């Protein structure tokens, strides 16, 4: 089935790089008008790379709740409506439990959980009928060393997904994507050993391609998922299926 979002406006947070940029590209392919946010810097040639005049970038700090109303106002002024929200923006700093400061914890929760909560509320107030797609992580349900505060923030997003799906239905569907390790150029040096370990343990023996997160987001927002709400879709190449124990002993004949 061809997915056509012509005449629809999608707001995507954190769309200037990585999976966020892929989400922007996948929605642009459907004919949607795309508004996306960036925090630090926007590459000079990014919009030219995207090659679409229906795409607009907005500077936005998700940790500053005071910027939410201005963002919504600007998008509504430029496009007139918001039909789809993709909560992709977040931070991923690793820190051990014993060395974590109150500031480390608060920053993670402020951006990854609190910011998503209040942006979703603001958008839901202007969205007549539509869809919200949240991005969590497999860390929401699977422990990982040095990422306890990250996992907690993403678990909060998954519970928010379920609660909002019930509260905002039938007007707005709310779903969530839980990615595994997403491929990023040079990450073999950034996180030594993770790539090899992940590929070995995953059922598909590879990392997640950023475009696969974009495609999952498009699916959730489309009529293909018209009866789907409050759900968490794991996109991890099957790493969460890895057995706890390996048994290489052959069956007895």
FENNORNOR-V406795 format. One line per field, one symbol per residue. burial: 1 if it has 24 or more other ideal C-beta (glycine too) atoms within 12 Angstrom, else 0. A space follows every 10 residues. Layout:
burial=???
//
This chain:
burial=0010100111 1111111111 1111111111 0111111110 0100001001 0001111101 1110001100 1100110010 1111111111 1100000000 0001001111 1111111111 1111011001 1111111111 0101001111 1111111111 1001100110 0111111111 1111000000 0001100110 1100001111 1111111111 1100100111 1111111011 0000000000 000
//
